[in-house]
């Protein structure tokens, strides 16, 4: 409500059907340079699960998708990142 009063243009710009154009585009130097992590807990309401995924920013390939019982656990993103890094051949530091 506060944002609607203080900055109405920002509220209109955040509408789901507003087309946004990135000023510089979304790009990456190469594969596995940057991963994007996103979680969705909306499914949890109806089915009792949350969904998390990791995508390579350069190639847009899915690195991992997981269904979890609770998407709001703080350590979940770290655990899934480590699992994906191990799957890609990463090794822990000694």
KOLGU-4560 file (N, C-alpha, C; in nm, 3 decimals, padded with zeros to 5 digits):
<recs>
<n_xx: 00.082 n_yy: -00.119 n_zz: 00.000 ca_xx: 00.000 ca_yy: 00.000 ca_zz: 00.000 c_xx: 00.087 c_yy: 00.126 c_zz: 00.000 mol: A seq: 1 type: UNK>
<n_xx: 00.193 n_yy: 00.127 n_zz: 00.078 ca_xx: 00.281 ca_yy: 00.244 ca_zz: 00.085 c_xx: 00.342 c_yy: 00.274 c_zz: -00.051 mol: A seq: 2 type: UNK>
<n_xx: 00.389 n_yy: 00.171 n_zz: -00.119 ca_xx: 00.452 ca_yy: 00.193 ca_zz: -00.249 c_xx: 00.351 c_yy: 00.247 c_zz: -00.351 mol: A seq: 3 type: UNK>
<n_xx: 00.230 n_yy: 00.201 n_zz: -00.343 ca_xx: 00.127 ca_yy: 00.248 ca_zz: -00.436 c_xx: 00.105 c_yy: 00.399 c_zz: -00.422 mol: A seq: 4 type: UNK>
<n_xx: 00.117 n_yy: 00.449 n_zz: -00.300 ca_xx: 00.098 ca_yy: 00.592 ca_zz: -00.276 c_xx: 00.226 c_yy: 00.670 c_zz: -00.308 mol: A seq: 5 type: UNK>
<n_xx: 00.341 n_yy: 00.617 n_zz: -00.264 ca_xx: 00.466 ca_yy: 00.692 ca_zz: -00.278 c_xx: 00.527 c_yy: 00.685 c_zz: -00.418 mol: A seq: 6 type: UNK>
<n_xx: 00.506 n_yy: 00.574 n_zz: -00.491 ca_xx: 00.567 ca_yy: 00.560 ca_zz: -00.623 c_xx: 00.475 c_yy: 00.478 c_zz: -00.714 mol: A seq: 7 type: UNK>
<n_xx: 00.368 n_yy: 00.538 n_zz: -00.765 ca_xx: 00.273 ca_yy: 00.464 ca_zz: -00.847 c_xx: 00.333 c_yy: 00.408 c_zz: -00.976 mol: A seq: 8 type: UNK>
<n_xx: 00.434 n_yy: 00.475 n_zz: -01.032 ca_xx: 00.496 ca_yy: 00.425 ca_zz: -01.156 c_xx: 00.566 c_yy: 00.292 c_zz: -01.132 mol: A seq: 9 type: UNK>
<n_xx: 00.627 n_yy: 00.274 n_zz: -01.015 ca_xx: 00.694 ca_yy: 00.147 ca_zz: -00.983 c_xx: 00.593 c_yy: 00.034 c_zz: -00.971 mol: A seq: 10 type: UNK>
<n_xx: 00.476 n_yy: 00.063 n_zz: -00.918 ca_xx: 00.372 ca_yy: -00.039 ca_zz: -00.905 c_xx: 00.324 c_yy: -00.084 c_zz: -01.044 mol: A seq: 11 type: UNK>
<n_xx: 00.304 n_yy: 00.010 n_zz: -01.134 ca_xx: 00.262 ca_yy: -00.024 ca_zz: -01.270 c_xx: 00.371 c_yy: -00.104 c_zz: -01.340 mol: A seq: 12 type: UNK>
<n_xx: 00.498 n_yy: -00.069 n_zz: -01.318 ca_xx: 00.609 ca_yy: -00.140 ca_zz: -01.382 c_xx: 00.628 c_yy: -00.282 c_zz: -01.333 mol: A seq: 13 type: UNK>
<n_xx: 00.576 n_yy: -00.312 n_zz: -01.214 ca_xx: 00.590 ca_yy: -00.447 ca_zz: -01.159 c_xx: 00.471 c_yy: -00.537 c_zz: -01.194 mol: A seq: 14 type: UNK>
<n_xx: 00.378 n_yy: -00.488 n_zz: -01.269 ca_xx: 00.263 ca_yy: -00.568 ca_zz: -01.308 c_xx: 00.311 c_yy: -00.686 c_zz: -01.392 mol: A seq: 15 type: UNK>
<n_xx: 00.256 n_yy: -00.807 n_zz: -01.371 ca_xx: 00.305 ca_yy: -00.926 ca_zz: -01.442 c_xx: 00.299 c_yy: -00.916 c_zz: -01.595 mol: A seq: 16 type: UNK>
<n_xx: 00.209 n_yy: -00.838 n_zz: -01.650 ca_xx: 00.196 ca_yy: -00.830 ca_zz: -01.795 c_xx: 00.276 c_yy: -00.714 c_zz: -01.856 mol: A seq: 17 type: UNK>
<n_xx: 00.348 n_yy: -00.640 n_zz: -01.772 ca_xx: 00.431 ca_yy: -00.531 ca_zz: -01.823 c_xx: 00.556 c_yy: -00.590 c_zz: -01.887 mol: A seq: 18 type: UNK>
<n_xx: 00.584 n_yy: -00.551 n_zz: -02.009 ca_xx: 00.704 ca_yy: -00.601 ca_zz: -02.077 c_xx: 00.823 c_yy: -00.519 c_zz: -02.032 mol: A seq: 19 type: UNK>
<n_xx: 00.926 n_yy: -00.589 n_zz: -01.983 ca_xx: 01.047 ca_yy: -00.523 ca_zz: -01.936 c_xx: 01.161 c_yy: -00.551 c_zz: -02.033 mol: A seq: 20 type: UNK>
<n_xx: 01.242 n_yy: -00.451 n_zz: -02.058 ca_xx: 01.356 ca_yy: -00.468 ca_zz: -02.144 c_xx: 01.481 c_yy: -00.440 c_zz: -02.061 mol: A seq: 21 type: UNK>
<n_xx: 01.573 n_yy: -00.537 n_zz: -02.059 ca_xx: 01.698 ca_yy: -00.517 ca_zz: -01.987 c_xx: 01.785 c_yy: -00.419 c_zz: -02.064 mol: A seq: 22 type: UNK>
<n_xx: 01.847 n_yy: -00.328 n_zz: -01.992 ca_xx: 01.930 ca_yy: -00.226 ca_zz: -02.056 c_xx: 02.052 c_yy: -00.286 c_zz: -02.124 mol: A seq: 23 type: UNK>
<n_xx: 02.113 n_yy: -00.386 n_zz: -02.063 ca_xx: 02.235 ca_yy: -00.444 ca_zz: -02.118 c_xx: 02.216 c_yy: -00.586 c_zz: -02.169 mol: A seq: 24 type: UNK>
<n_xx: 02.105 n_yy: -00.645 n_zz: -02.146 ca_xx: 02.084 ca_yy: -00.785 ca_zz: -02.184 c_xx: 02.138 c_yy: -00.878 c_zz: -02.077 mol: A seq: 25 type: UNK>
<n_xx: 02.099 n_yy: -01.001 n_zz: -02.083 ca_xx: 02.146 ca_yy: -01.100 ca_zz: -01.988 c_xx: 02.253 c_yy: -01.183 c_zz: -02.058 mol: A seq: 26 type: UNK>
<n_xx: 02.377 n_yy: -01.175 n_zz: -02.009 ca_xx: 02.486 ca_yy: -01.246 ca_zz: -02.074 c_xx: 02.584 c_yy: -01.296 c_zz: -01.970 mol: A seq: 27 type: UNK>
<n_xx: 02.669 n_yy: -01.388 n_zz: -02.012 ca_xx: 02.770 ca_yy: -01.447 ca_zz: -01.926 c_xx: 02.892 c_yy: -01.478 c_zz: -02.011 mol: A seq: 28 type: UNK>
<n_xx: 03.009 n_yy: -01.480 n_zz: -01.950 ca_xx: 03.134 ca_yy: -01.504 ca_zz: -02.023 c_xx: 03.140 c_yy: -01.645 c_zz: -02.081 mol: A seq: 29 type: UNK>
<n_xx: 03.098 n_yy: -01.744 n_zz: -02.004 ca_xx: 03.105 ca_yy: -01.881 ca_zz: -02.051 c_xx: 03.027 c_yy: -01.976 c_zz: -01.962 mol: A seq: 30 type: UNK>
<n_xx: 03.026 n_yy: -02.101 n_zz: -02.000 ca_xx: 02.952 ca_yy: -02.202 ca_zz: -01.926 c_xx: 03.005 c_yy: -02.216 c_zz: -01.784 mol: A seq: 31 type: UNK>
<n_xx: 02.916 n_yy: -02.236 n_zz: -01.692 ca_xx: 02.944 ca_yy: -02.256 ca_zz: -01.549 c_xx: 03.009 c_yy: -02.136 c_zz: -01.482 mol: A seq: 32 type: UNK>
<n_xx: 03.009 n_yy: -02.020 n_zz: -01.546 ca_xx: 03.062 ca_yy: -01.900 ca_zz: -01.481 c_xx: 02.964 c_yy: -01.849 c_zz: -01.375 mol: A seq: 33 type: UNK>
<n_xx: 02.835 n_yy: -01.857 n_zz: -01.407 ca_xx: 02.733 ca_yy: -01.810 ca_zz: -01.313 c_xx: 02.610 c_yy: -01.899 c_zz: -01.324 mol: A seq: 34 type: UNK>
<n_xx: 02.560 n_yy: -01.939 n_zz: -01.209 ca_xx: 02.438 ca_yy: -02.019 ca_zz: -01.203 c_xx: 02.326 c_yy: -01.936 c_zz: -01.141 mol: A seq: 35 type: UNK>
<n_xx: 02.207 n_yy: -01.957 n_zz: -01.190 ca_xx: 02.089 ca_yy: -01.889 ca_zz: -01.137 c_xx: 02.006 c_yy: -01.990 c_zz: -01.058 mol: A seq: 36 type: UNK>
<n_xx: 01.970 n_yy: -01.952 n_zz: -00.936 ca_xx: 01.893 ca_yy: -02.040 ca_zz: -00.847 c_xx: 01.758 c_yy: -01.975 c_zz: -00.821 mol: A seq: 37 type: UNK>
<n_xx: 01.653 n_yy: -02.054 n_zz: -00.828 ca_xx: 01.519 ca_yy: -02.001 ca_zz: -00.802 c_xx: 01.434 c_yy: -02.108 c_zz: -00.738 mol: A seq: 38 type: UNK>
<n_xx: 01.351 n_yy: -02.067 n_zz: -00.646 ca_xx: 01.261 ca_yy: -02.159 ca_zz: -00.578 c_xx: 01.118 c_yy: -02.112 c_zz: -00.586 mol: A seq: 39 type: UNK>
<n_xx: 01.027 n_yy: -02.207 n_zz: -00.584 ca_xx: 00.884 ca_yy: -02.176 ca_zz: -00.589 c_xx: 00.814 c_yy: -02.256 c_zz: -00.481 mol: A seq: 40 type: UNK>
<n_xx: 00.746 n_yy: -02.185 n_zz: -00.392 ca_xx: 00.674 ca_yy: -02.251 ca_zz: -00.285 c_xx: 00.525 c_yy: -02.255 c_zz: -00.307 mol: A seq: 41 type: UNK>
<n_xx: 00.477 n_yy: -02.202 n_zz: -00.421 ca_xx: 00.333 ca_yy: -02.197 ca_zz: -00.446 c_xx: 00.271 c_yy: -02.335 c_zz: -00.453 mol: A seq: 42 type: UNK>
<n_xx: 00.347 n_yy: -02.431 n_zz: -00.502 ca_xx: 00.296 ca_yy: -02.568 ca_zz: -00.514 c_xx: 00.272 c_yy: -02.627 c_zz: -00.376 mol: A seq: 43 type: UNK>
<n_xx: 00.346 n_yy: -02.575 n_zz: -00.279 ca_xx: 00.336 ca_yy: -02.627 ca_zz: -00.144 c_xx: 00.195 c_yy: -02.612 c_zz: -00.088 mol: A seq: 44 type: UNK>
<n_xx: 00.126 n_yy: -02.508 n_zz: -00.125 ca_xx: -00.009 ca_yy: -02.485 ca_zz: -00.074 c_xx: -00.105 c_yy: -02.597 c_zz: -00.114 mol: A seq: 45 type: UNK>
<n_xx: -00.098 n_yy: -02.638 n_zz: -00.239 ca_xx: -00.194 ca_yy: -02.737 ca_zz: -00.286 c_xx: -00.144 c_yy: -02.880 c_zz: -00.275 mol: A seq: 46 type: UNK>
<n_xx: -00.013 n_yy: -02.903 n_zz: -00.295 ca_xx: 00.040 ca_yy: -03.039 ca_zz: -00.296 c_xx: 00.135 c_yy: -03.071 c_zz: -00.181 mol: A seq: 47 type: UNK>
<n_xx: 00.177 n_yy: -02.968 n_zz: -00.109 ca_xx: 00.267 ca_yy: -02.991 ca_zz: 00.003 c_xx: 00.413 c_yy: -03.003 c_zz: -00.035 mol: A seq: 48 type: UNK>
<n_xx: 00.452 n_yy: -02.947 n_zz: -00.150 ca_xx: 00.592 ca_yy: -02.952 ca_zz: -00.191 c_xx: 00.636 c_yy: -02.815 c_zz: -00.242 mol: A seq: 49 type: UNK>
<n_xx: 00.768 n_yy: -02.794 n_zz: -00.243 ca_xx: 00.827 ca_yy: -02.677 ca_zz: -00.305 c_xx: 00.921 c_yy: -02.724 c_zz: -00.414 mol: A seq: 50 type: UNK>
<n_xx: 00.953 n_yy: -02.638 n_zz: -00.508 ca_xx: 01.040 ca_yy: -02.673 ca_zz: -00.620 c_xx: 01.155 c_yy: -02.573 c_zz: -00.626 mol: A seq: 51 type: UNK>
<n_xx: 01.278 n_yy: -02.624 n_zz: -00.639 ca_xx: 01.398 ca_yy: -02.543 ca_zz: -00.655 c_xx: 01.470 c_yy: -02.587 c_zz: -00.781 mol: A seq: 52 type: UNK>
<n_xx: 01.531 n_yy: -02.492 n_zz: -00.849 ca_xx: 01.606 ca_yy: -02.525 ca_zz: -00.969 c_xx: 01.731 c_yy: -02.440 c_zz: -00.983 mol: A seq: 53 type: UNK>
<n_xx: 01.832 n_yy: -02.495 n_zz: -01.051 ca_xx: 01.955 ca_yy: -02.424 ca_zz: -01.082 c_xx: 01.975 c_yy: -02.432 c_zz: -01.233 mol: A seq: 54 type: UNK>
<n_xx: 02.002 n_yy: -02.316 n_zz: -01.296 ca_xx: 02.019 ca_yy: -02.307 ca_zz: -01.440 c_xx: 02.151 c_yy: -02.236 c_zz: -01.469 mol: A seq: 55 type: UNK>
<n_xx: 02.224 n_yy: -02.285 n_zz: -01.569 ca_xx: 02.346 ca_yy: -02.218 ca_zz: -01.613 c_xx: 02.307 c_yy: -02.093 c_zz: -01.691 mol: A seq: 56 type: UNK>
<n_xx: 02.358 n_yy: -01.978 n_zz: -01.650 ca_xx: 02.320 ca_yy: -01.851 ca_zz: -01.712 c_xx: 02.364 c_yy: -01.843 c_zz: -01.858 mol: A seq: 57 type: UNK>
<n_xx: 02.480 n_yy: -01.898 n_zz: -01.892 ca_xx: 02.533 ca_yy: -01.890 ca_zz: -02.028 c_xx: 02.454 c_yy: -01.977 c_zz: -02.126 mol: A seq: 58 type: UNK>
<n_xx: 02.439 n_yy: -02.104 n_zz: -02.093 ca_xx: 02.376 ca_yy: -02.199 ca_zz: -02.185 c_xx: 02.227 c_yy: -02.216 c_zz: -02.163 mol: A seq: 59 type: UNK>
<n_xx: 02.177 n_yy: -02.168 n_zz: -02.049 ca_xx: 02.036 ca_yy: -02.182 ca_zz: -02.010 c_xx: 01.997 c_yy: -02.330 c_zz: -01.986 mol: A seq: 60 type: UNK>
<n_xx: 02.097 n_yy: -02.416 n_zz: -01.963 ca_xx: 02.069 ca_yy: -02.556 ca_zz: -01.936 c_xx: 02.038 c_yy: -02.577 c_zz: -01.789 mol: A seq: 61 type: UNK>
<n_xx: 01.945 n_yy: -02.668 n_zz: -01.762 ca_xx: 01.911 ca_yy: -02.701 ca_zz: -01.624 c_xx: 02.023 c_yy: -02.784 c_zz: -01.563 mol: A seq: 62 type: UNK>
<n_xx: 02.074 n_yy: -02.739 n_zz: -01.450 ca_xx: 02.176 ca_yy: -02.813 ca_zz: -01.378 c_xx: 02.110 c_yy: -02.907 c_zz: -01.278 mol: A seq: 63 type: UNK>
<n_xx: 02.000 n_yy: -02.863 n_zz: -01.223 ca_xx: 01.928 ca_yy: -02.948 ca_zz: -01.129 c_xx: 01.791 c_yy: -02.893 c_zz: -01.098 mol: A seq: 64 type: UNK>
<n_xx: 01.696 n_yy: -02.983 n_zz: -01.076 ca_xx: 01.561 ca_yy: -02.949 ca_zz: -01.031 c_xx: 01.527 c_yy: -03.042 c_zz: -00.915 mol: A seq: 65 type: UNK>
<n_xx: 01.473 n_yy: -02.985 n_zz: -00.807 ca_xx: 01.443 ca_yy: -03.064 ca_zz: -00.690 c_xx: 01.304 c_yy: -03.030 c_zz: -00.636 mol: A seq: 66 type: UNK>
<n_xx: 01.234 n_yy: -03.134 n_zz: -00.594 ca_xx: 01.109 ca_yy: -03.118 ca_zz: -00.519 c_xx: 01.143 c_yy: -03.142 c_zz: -00.373 mol: A seq: 67 type: UNK>
<n_xx: 01.106 n_yy: -03.047 n_zz: -00.288 ca_xx: 01.140 ca_yy: -03.054 ca_zz: -00.147 c_xx: 01.014 c_yy: -03.037 c_zz: -00.063 mol: A seq: 68 type: UNK>
<n_xx: 01.014 n_yy: -03.094 n_zz: 00.059 ca_xx: 00.894 ca_yy: -03.084 ca_zz: 00.142 c_xx: 00.868 c_yy: -02.942 c_zz: 00.194 mol: A seq: 69 type: UNK>
<n_xx: 00.973 n_yy: -02.861 n_zz: 00.212 ca_xx: 00.955 ca_yy: -02.725 ca_zz: 00.261 c_xx: 01.055 c_yy: -02.635 c_zz: 00.190 mol: A seq: 70 type: UNK>
<n_xx: 01.007 n_yy: -02.543 n_zz: 00.109 ca_xx: 01.095 ca_yy: -02.456 ca_zz: 00.030 c_xx: 01.149 c_yy: -02.339 c_zz: 00.111 mol: A seq: 71 type: UNK>
<n_xx: 01.110 n_yy: -02.325 n_zz: 00.236 ca_xx: 01.148 ca_yy: -02.210 ca_zz: 00.318 c_xx: 01.263 c_yy: -02.240 c_zz: 00.415 mol: A seq: 72 type: UNK>
<n_xx: 01.330 n_yy: -02.351 n_zz: 00.400 ca_xx: 01.441 ca_yy: -02.385 ca_zz: 00.488 c_xx: 01.565 c_yy: -02.305 c_zz: 00.447 mol: A seq: 73 type: UNK>
<n_xx: 01.628 n_yy: -02.237 n_zz: 00.541 ca_xx: 01.739 ca_yy: -02.146 ca_zz: 00.512 c_xx: 01.857 c_yy: -02.216 c_zz: 00.446 mol: A seq: 74 type: UNK>
<n_xx: 01.893 n_yy: -02.335 n_zz: 00.493 ca_xx: 02.011 ca_yy: -02.405 ca_zz: 00.443 c_xx: 01.987 c_yy: -02.477 c_zz: 00.312 mol: A seq: 75 type: UNK>
<n_xx: 01.867 n_yy: -02.475 n_zz: 00.262 ca_xx: 01.831 ca_yy: -02.552 ca_zz: 00.143 c_xx: 01.909 c_yy: -02.508 c_zz: 00.019 mol: A seq: 76 type: UNK>
<n_xx: 01.920 n_yy: -02.379 n_zz: -00.006 ca_xx: 01.990 ca_yy: -02.333 ca_zz: -00.126 c_xx: 02.137 c_yy: -02.374 c_zz: -00.124 mol: A seq: 77 type: UNK>
<n_xx: 02.200 n_yy: -02.366 n_zz: -00.007 ca_xx: 02.340 ca_yy: -02.407 ca_zz: 00.004 c_xx: 02.355 c_yy: -02.556 c_zz: -00.023 mol: A seq: 78 type: UNK>
<n_xx: 02.267 n_yy: -02.637 n_zz: 00.034 ca_xx: 02.274 ca_yy: -02.781 ca_zz: 00.015 c_xx: 02.253 c_yy: -02.819 c_zz: -00.131 mol: A seq: 79 type: UNK>
<n_xx: 02.158 n_yy: -02.756 n_zz: -00.197 ca_xx: 02.132 ca_yy: -02.787 ca_zz: -00.338 c_xx: 02.246 c_yy: -02.740 c_zz: -00.427 mol: A seq: 80 type: UNK>
<n_xx: 02.305 n_yy: -02.624 n_zz: -00.394 ca_xx: 02.421 ca_yy: -02.575 ca_zz: -00.470 c_xx: 02.538 c_yy: -02.673 c_zz: -00.458 mol: A seq: 81 type: UNK>
<n_xx: 02.565 n_yy: -02.719 n_zz: -00.337 ca_xx: 02.675 ca_yy: -02.814 ca_zz: -00.317 c_xx: 02.649 c_yy: -02.946 c_zz: -00.389 mol: A seq: 82 type: UNK>
<n_xx: 02.525 n_yy: -02.990 n_zz: -00.389 ca_xx: 02.489 ca_yy: -03.113 ca_zz: -00.459 c_xx: 02.510 c_yy: -03.096 c_zz: -00.610 mol: A seq: 83 type: UNK>
<n_xx: 02.471 n_yy: -02.980 n_zz: -00.664 ca_xx: 02.489 ca_yy: -02.955 ca_zz: -00.807 c_xx: 02.637 c_yy: -02.943 c_zz: -00.843 mol: A seq: 84 type: UNK>
<n_xx: 02.715 n_yy: -02.878 n_zz: -00.756 ca_xx: 02.859 ca_yy: -02.863 ca_zz: -00.782 c_xx: 02.927 c_yy: -02.999 c_zz: -00.782 mol: A seq: 85 type: UNK>
<n_xx: 02.888 n_yy: -03.086 n_zz: -00.691 ca_xx: 02.946 ca_yy: -03.221 ca_zz: -00.687 c_xx: 02.909 c_yy: -03.300 c_zz: -00.812 mol: A seq: 86 type: UNK>
<n_xx: 02.785 n_yy: -03.285 n_zz: -00.856 ca_xx: 02.738 ca_yy: -03.354 ca_zz: -00.977 c_xx: 02.817 c_yy: -03.308 c_zz: -01.100 mol: A seq: 87 type: UNK>
<n_xx: 02.854 n_yy: -03.178 n_zz: -01.104 ca_xx: 02.930 ca_yy: -03.123 ca_zz: -01.216 c_xx: 03.079 c_yy: -03.155 c_zz: -01.208 mol: A seq: 88 type: UNK>
<n_xx: 03.123 n_yy: -03.225 n_zz: -01.101 ca_xx: 03.261 ca_yy: -03.264 ca_zz: -01.091 c_xx: 03.344 c_yy: -03.178 c_zz: -00.996 mol: A seq: 89 type: UNK>
<n_xx: 03.281 n_yy: -03.090 n_zz: -00.924 ca_xx: 03.353 ca_yy: -03.008 ca_zz: -00.828 c_xx: 03.400 c_yy: -03.090 c_zz: -00.710 mol: A seq: 90 type: UNK>
<n_xx: 03.511 n_yy: -03.049 n_zz: -00.651 ca_xx: 03.566 ca_yy: -03.120 ca_zz: -00.535 c_xx: 03.577 c_yy: -03.023 c_zz: -00.419 mol: A seq: 91 type: UNK>
<n_xx: 03.557 n_yy: -03.071 n_zz: -00.297 ca_xx: 03.570 ca_yy: -02.983 ca_zz: -00.180 c_xx: 03.715 c_yy: -02.938 c_zz: -00.160 mol: A seq: 92 type: UNK>
<n_xx: 03.731 n_yy: -02.819 n_zz: -00.105 ca_xx: 03.864 ca_yy: -02.768 ca_zz: -00.075 c_xx: 03.922 c_yy: -02.844 c_zz: 00.044 mol: A seq: 93 type: UNK>
<n_xx: 04.051 n_yy: -02.874 n_zz: 00.038 ca_xx: 04.116 ca_yy: -02.950 ca_zz: 00.146 c_xx: 04.158 c_yy: -02.857 c_zz: 00.258 mol: A seq: 94 type: UNK>
</recs>
